[in-house]
Amino acid sequence: MIDEIDRRLSDWIGSILDQVEVSLAPPGATKTTRSVGLYLVELVRIPATRGTRRPPLQITLRYLVTTQAPSPEEAHQMLGELIVAAFEDPELEVEQEPLPITMWTALGVAPRPSFVLRAPFRHERPEKIAPPVRRPLVIKQSPLRSLRGQIFGPEDIPIMDARVEVPALQAYTRTDSRGRFNFPAVPAEPRPKLLRVRAKGREFSINNEQAESDSEPLVIHLQLEG
């Protein structure tokens, strides 16, 4: 994962500079030892391209690279060797723009010579394979019927413009001025169907098996007090 990128970049720095300490912590107080700061500033996700296969997760890791040494001249030399090596590495990218002053302020340290290194991170996501169908396909036809009803609030006042949904069918409608709703054609079987009603900023779940018969409309009373 990301820690693998940390180790790879730490090894990359060790192959360029001798006897140097690599720190993943944010830049802090000035040190007198030879050290390189490799602080992960941000993770930027790369949009996946459309295709038939499940695309891998691709992220760009932005690292702030700083150097410290017993003398400024030595720190500058270390930074120069690193940035040249980064430009020559085809898998790495150096940002042209310097780190904003606001970032240094957020880190609580004075601005210092540095550059931002971009490293790619790729995570393969295996395809979800559906299990094989081991039984022959059976198609059952179900007759259609209408599903209608009426929604009332307190004191039997019809609720207008309430949203009535049949989640299983991904269908919805709205009540008229008399609180009535109608789905012209829904499968008759299985009969119980969960309805979701949204009215007056609240949501209710209703089961239409409460209806006395298929031919009678479903009467729904909502408790909207409070």
N, C-alpha and C positions, 0 to 999 in steps of 0.2 A: 504494500500500500504506500502511503505517503512517506512513511519512515524509510522505505527502500530508496526513494528519491533523495532523502536526507543523507543516507549513507553513501549513495553513489556520488553526490556532489562533494561530500566530505573527502571521499577517496580521490576524487578529481582534483580537489585543492591540494591534497597531500602529494599528488604526483607532480604538481607544478612548483610548490614551495616546500623547502626543507625545514624541519624542526619548527612546525607551526601548529598552534592549537586552533581548533575549529569550534565555535560556539553557535548554538541555535537560538540562544536567548536574544532578546531585544538589545540594541546598542545601549551601553551603560557608561559608567565612568571610564576615563582614559586609563589604559594599562601600559605598563612598560615592557611587557613581554610580547613576543611575536604571536599575533593571533589574528584570526579572520572571523568576522561575524557573518553568519549565514541565517538571517532572520526571515522567516516566512511571513510575508506581508499580506498576501491575498491569494484566494483560489478563484479562478475565472473559468466557468464552464463553457466549453465549446459546443454550440448547437449541433445536434446529430443530423446527418443527412437522411433523407427518406429512402427506404429500400424494403426489400422483402425480408431481410434478416434483421434480427434485433441488433441495433448498433451498439458499439462499446461506449462506455462512459469516458469522455475525454475532458480533461481539465488542464489548464495552464497554471503552474505554480509560480508566483512572483516572489523572488527572494531579494532582500536588501543585502548587498555585499559591502562590508566595511573592513578595513585593516588597521591594525595598531602595532607599533614597534617602539623600541627605545628612542628612536628619532623620527621626526616627520619625514625625512628623506627616505628612510628605509620603508616606512609605511606606504609612501607614495610608490616606491619601486615595486613593492608587493602587489599593490592595487593594479599597477600597469601590467605586470606579468599576468595577472588573472584576467583582466579585461581583454588582452590580446588573445589569450588562450580561449576565452569564451567566444570571441569573434570567429575563431578558426574551427570551433566545434560545431558540426552540422546539426547536432541535436539541441543546442542551446541558442538563446537569443538574448541580445543586450538591448534594453530599451534606450532610445535616443534621448528621451526627456528626463531631466533630473527629478529626484524625489521632491515633491512640494514642501515648502517651508512648514505648512500646516501639519504634515506628517511628523517632522522633527519635533514640532511643538507638542504633538500628542505623545510622542515617545519620551518627552521630558529631557532631551539632550540637545546640545548645540549642533548645527549642521556640520557635517564632516565629509571629506572626499568619499565618494561611494558610487555604485551603480546598481541598477535593478536587473537581475538575471531571471529570465523566463525559461522554465523547464517543463516539458510535456509530461503529463500523467495519463495513462491509458489503462482502463479496467474493462476486461472482456466480461460480457454478461451472457451466460449460456442460454441457448434457446429453450423455451418451455415446450416440451414435446407432449402433445396430448396422448393419453393412453389409447391403444387400439380398441376399436369396437368389436367385441367378440360375439355379439348377438345380431341377428338380422334386424334391419330397420322396420319398425312397425308404425304405420301412419294411421292415426285415428282421427276421424272427422267429428267435429263437435258443432252442433247447431248454434246459430247466433241468436241473441235476443237483445232487447234494449235494456239498459240499466238507467232508471230515472228516479228522481227523488226531489225532496224539498227540504230546505234548511231554515230552521227558525232559531232566533236568539231568545233572550229573556222576554217574557210576556207574549210569547208566540209571535214576535215581530219577524217577518221574513228577512233574511240576510241577503242583500244584493251584492253581486260582483265577488262572491267568495270563490276561491279557486278549489276545484274538486279534481283530485287525481286518482287514477288507477295505476299505482306504481308498477305492478306486474306487466302491464301493457304499455307503459310509458305514454299514457294518454291523459289528457286533462281537458277540462271545460270550466266555464264560469256560470254562476247562477244569474238568472234574470231578475227583474224588478220584484218578482214574487218569490224569490228564493229558490226557483226551480232549476234543476240541471238534468241533462239527458245525454247518455252515451248511446247512440243509435244501434251499435252492433258490438257486443262483447261475447266471448265464448260462454255457452250455457254451463259447461262443465270444465273444471270443478266449480260448483256454485259459490261457495264462500269466497269473497274477494275483498281484500283490504282496500279501503278508501282513505285518502289523506285529504283533509279539509284545512285550508288556510284562510282565516278570516279575522279581521280586526287585529292583525299583528300576532295572532296565535295559531298554533297548529294542533289538529286533532286527528286521531286515527279511529276510523269507523269500520266495522265489519258488516257487510250487507246481508249476512245471514240473519241479522236482526229483523229483516223484512218479513212480513207475515206470509207472502207468497211472491212468486216471480212476476205475477201480473199486477201486483200492487206497488205503488211507488214507495221508496224508502224515505221515511220521515226522520229527520235528524234534528235533535234539539241540542244546541251548544250552550254550555255554561260559560258565559263571557264576563261575569261579574268579577271585579277586582283585577 
